[in-house]
Amino acid sequence: MSGFFKSSVGRKIAMALSAFFLMFFLILHLAVNITSLFSDDLFNELSHFMGTNPLVQFALQPVLVFGVIFHFVLGFILEIKNKKANGVAYAKNNGAANSSWMSRNMIFSGAAILAFIVLHFIDFWIPEINHKYIAALPEDPVRYFHELQEKFVPLWRVAFYVVAFVFLGLHLAHGFTSAFQSMGVTAGRKKALQNFGKIYSIIIPLGFIIVALFHHFNH
């Protein structure tokens, strides 16, 4: 297994698999959040289930946290190794002629998204852990909608979320197709995957932006 991660191909495959996992999670996360736009009861029900189900809490949640850390740490490692491998020639080549701006700056969009994830953990995950396991407060199945709205009252936080999701869209625009390419499944379907990736990279971030703006203006 250590040999797998030492090879560039192995690292790229591991990066792609973690990307698929996180992209699937984004769909589920957005699906739950979207319900808050039209039904606070349904949002509370889904959030209560996710927040109290033992499988989600003690199996899937640790896997998710590990997946996030793994993806970003490996991404930064790959970026550093790529720059070392290319050396000075990398900086002097005509990057725009060979690749997109986004593909050459994934580390910056990744850093912006990582900063957002830290804020998101501070806003939602840490208070949730404190509520259930540290303060050991009694569970209130209808608290989730109010807590979500409360977070989007400050304009600075909404602005930060919007900017972060724009960066997420840019990151996904390149990362979606790149993940499939790393797995070697783009032959004959690269154009279709690129088109689907563009749709995905717009709809997912836009959905989260709509949720943030909706609750800011309707709290």
ABEGO torsion letter per residue (X at the ends): XAAAAABAAAAAAAAAAAAAAAAAAAAAAAAAAAAAAABAAAAAAAAAAAAABAAAAAAAAAAAAAAAAAAAAAAAAAAAAAAAAAEAAAAABBAAAABBAAAAAAAAAAAAAAAAAAAAAAAAAAAAAAAAAAAGBBBBAAAAAAAAAAAAABAAAAAAAAAAAAAAAAAAAAAAAAAAAAAGAABGAAAAAAAAAAAAAAAAAAAAAAAAAAAAAAX
